[in-house]
Amino acid sequence: MATIDETARFSSYVAARNIEITVRWQKVQIFFLINSVLLGVAAGAILSVELKIAVSVFGLAVTVIWWLIQREAQNAIDYWNTEISRLEPKE
């Protein structure tokens, strides 16, 4: 039988995990706005070849940074899932 403290902790862990997931999807939307719309407009404009290369390198850097952010976000979600499963009542 779970105590009130264990139930409260379980509920707070679930809430924290759900917030991590929500924030992750907000980050996804921002990334797609930056990477597809803004960089596409900048590179598609009449720019010199050198500037197009610079924009492409910037896009690659943003993509690598995004990959690192997503890896950390998944680690946070995995942590909360582990904590939740540890606190789940055993049947």
N, C-alpha and C positions, 0 to 999 in steps of 0.2 A: 504494500500500500504506500503510495507516494505521499510525502508530507506536503504541507502547504508551501514550504520553502522550495522543495524540489519542483513542485508544479509551477511556481512563479519563475524559477530559474529556467525551466523548460520553455515556458511561454516567452520569456525574454530572449532566449537563444533563437527560437523560431522567428521572432520579430526582427532580430538583428540579421539573421540570414536573409529574410525577405527584403530588408532594406538594402543589403548588399546586392541582391539580384536586381532590384529596381534601379539603383544607382548605376549598375553595370549597363543596363539597357539605355539609360540616359546618355552615358558616355558613348555608346555605340552610335546613337543618333547624331551626336555632336561630331564624332569622327567622320561619319559619312558626309555630313554637310561640308566639313573642311576639306576632306580629301577628294570628293567627287565634284562638288559644285565649285568651290572657290578655286581650287587648283586647276580644274578644267577650264574655267573662264580665263584665268590668268595665262595658262599655256596656250589656249586657243586664240587669244588676242594676237594682234600683229606685233610680235616680239622678235628680237634678234635671236639667232641660234644660241648664243651664249646664255641669254636670259631664259630661254626654254630649257636648256640643260640645267641651269640653277634651280628652276622651279621643279624639274623632275627629281633632282637630288633632294630638295626639300621634301617632296612628296614621299620619297623613299625613307628619309629620316623620320617623318611623321608616322609612317607605317611601322617602322621598327619600334619606335616609342610606344605606339598603340599596342603592338604585340606584347611588349613588356608590361604595360598596364593591365592588359587582359589576363596575363599569366598571374599577376599578383591578385587580381580580382577573383580568379578561380581558386587560388590558394585560400583566400578569405572565406569563400563559399564552402570549400571543402572542409575547412576548420569548423565552421558552424554546423555543417552536416555531421561531422564526427562527434561534436559535443552533443548535438541533439540525439543522435543514436545512442550515445553513452547514457543519456538521462532517460531514454524511453523506458517505460515500465517493462520488465521482463515477464513474459507469460509462462 
